[in-house]
Amino acid sequence: MTPAEPETSCLPLAGIRVLELSHTVMGPTAGLVLADLGADVIKVEPAPKGDHTRGLGGFASGFYSAFNRNKRGIALDLKHADGRAAFHKLVAGADVVLENYGPGTMERLGSGWDVLEKINPRLIYLALKGYLPGPYAHRPALDEVVQFHVGLAYMTGPPGQPLRAGASIIDILGAVFGVIALQAALRDRDRTGKGQRISSALFESAAFLMASHMSGIVATGEDMPPMPARRGAWAIYEVFPCADGELFIGVTSDQQWARFVEEFALQDLAADPRLASNIMRVAEREWLIPRLKEIIAPLPRAEVEERLERAACSWAPVGKPRDLFEDAHLLATNGLIETFVSRVGGMDGKAAKLPALPFELGGVRMGLRRHAPRLGEHNEEVLAEAGYSAAEIAAMAEKNVIVAG
């Protein structure tokens, strides 16, 4: 299988060149969004070992393949004077530098904003960090760390058992907020001709998710309990066992309730004055939910799904990540992109369908142009574009300033 080659010039960020210095999830996700939208994203990995994400295992073993498609890749030693010089030469022709290294790392490498803005006054420098400038800015941070800090873990687990969310949602959210800020900065540059340093952070992104809970505290005068113990806004909004599986069912309006009880032939509940409105049904959950579970439990899951479809109620299977590989909706809407999963990069590894960006532009989903790059795969072409001769590139490789692709 080879990547599709759509006309890159038709994509909205065509012509924007991004130098991405990143690892793990947050930085690579921001680069992925920009690359999928047509930017020329050059992943600058540290020579000689490359992005440490390539070597992660367990929960993180799929990070590299998931977040690095549609990018070119070079491996450059910024600790070496020649490596810094090459990077600065690339910066002169770039629109964006994107980095999510620890606090002070880029400065120690002689490539912080104060240096790079002098090389390219039109440069936009996107720093993806744990915290925005302030008392916590010196701290290293991780997705899970800030989930616990802001109360997201408290809200996710049952009382007394705080639990991180089951995906790196703060890394990804922080990356998306960073891309939003970057697009605003690009628009501002169109107006002023000047670049700027912008930043997005894990802690502030996680705190933003708590806004509705904080508002609820003010509105009710009470602390918000964890989600498993919450006082729900809808009477029917939970998992129901079936004869051969489970379904999440949500009946969130009085109109849905009328259709639900009709579809399941629950005439006694339809006529019960205690259940006349959603707010009244919420007060009756203690007996209502067990009664509904008793009715649904013996039924085959497929039958319950068909009835819920006819009743136009909200429902979903209790799925697992592997179910998405064959999800009918994703397959029908180009929502999955066939990608090689490999820590090596390129077309090595196993082909798998991974999710596309979750939006469409002009009725089109963003697709694949390149697989995640091998370490140093595009050294020669990227450095040649910056003006280096073949002999100069060979000399850099001999001194281990770059890693051969």
Beta strands, then each sheet from edge to edge (+ up, - down):
strand 1: 17-21
strand 2: 40-46
strand 3: 71-76
strand 4: 96-99
strand 5: 124-129
strand 6: 196-201
strand 7: 236-242
strand 8: 245-251
strand 9: 314-317
strand 10: 336-341
strand 11: 350-355
strand 12: 360-361
strand 13: 364-365
sheet 1: 3+ 2+ 1+ 4+ 5+ 6+
sheet 2: 7+ 8- 9+
sheet 3: 10+ 11-
sheet 4: 12+ 13-
end
